[in-house]
Amino acid sequence: MKKVLMVLLTLVALLLAGCQSNEGQGKEISGEVKVAGSSTVYPITAAMAEEFNKLYPEVVVSVQSTGTGGGFRNFFIPGLTDINDASRPIKQSELDEARKNGVEPLEFLVGYDALTVIVNPENDWAECLSFDDLRKIWGPDATESITRWSQVNPEWPDEEMHLYGPTSASGTFDFFTEHVIGESGAHRQDYHGTEEDNTIIQAVARDKDAMGYLGLAYYLENKDKVKAAKIKSEQGECVEPSIETGQSGEYPLARPLFIYVNKESLKKPAVREFVKFYLENLDSGIVEEIGYVPVSKDQKEENLKKLSEALKDLGLE
């Protein structure tokens, strides 16, 4: 009996050792994943990196907020980063330049945003804005000519406007100029431009006559400091930015969010595992908790299928 018991204990010990070995395989992965790009997508990627590091503590995931265009131009296209966060699709010129440098971008849709126009809580006049109002305020013709609220609407106060927004390196800027102004890059010049969304929040929070625009997550995080202006739909309804109105498509400034992965970077185990983790967790509640609209189950599966095909192409699956 003792011999039988010893054999059984030995078998159990071997099985447990095997399980522990398998569990530890992920934790043994090390290396670095380099990400730059959109300040809008930044909170999603940073949250994914935090969760990923709980499983893979030896992997360093560095995430920089540089603006979509700045990330593409200065980091991703030259091959200095593995992933670019983007609040707009990659431009053809950027795609061509990347391919010239041997970088093949793989596009993954990771969520949706409701671009939000914010004002000071004391602002009780610009509560529902039409696209015409926004064009008057932010269009290129407004530079040094539309400087007071009353010039936009005679019923509004005769006070000087103070405007804050992203720079031209930002995907938020690109989306806003294309969808609101109607021409890519067309924007007034005399405003305070920054890639730091929290700077926009702070400026608008302390100034009754300030206005800015940024991603929904930054507004939701600071609802106690600033107020979101409603945006008038084509049907004439004033729609508030929210996860729900972004999901339903009611909100006129809803937009897709992406990550672009350098296909060649998938050869690195750390990058490969991080991208897989990211795509598998798009419906885990992380995206929604941050303040964005999650992708559908079908979209999640489409992303994973695209990743699987890329890995097969590289001989990694």
Buried (B, 14 or more C-beta within 10 A) or exposed (E): EEEEEEEEEEEEEEEEEEEEEEEEEBEEBEBEBBBBBBBBBBBBBBBBBEEBBEEBEEBBBEBBBBBBBBBBBBBBBEBEBBBBBBBBBBBEEBBEBBEEEEBBBBBBBBBBBBBBBBBBBEBEEBEBBBBEBBBBBBBBEBBEEBBEBBBBEEEBBEEEBBBBBBBBBBBBBBBBBBBBBEEBEBBBEEBBBBBEBEBBBBBBBEBBBBBBBBBBBBBBBBEEBBBBBBBBBEEEEEBBBBBEBBBEEBBBBBBBBBBBBBBBBBEBBBBBBBBBBBBEBBBEEBBBEBBBBBBEEEBBEBBBEBBEEBBEEEEEE
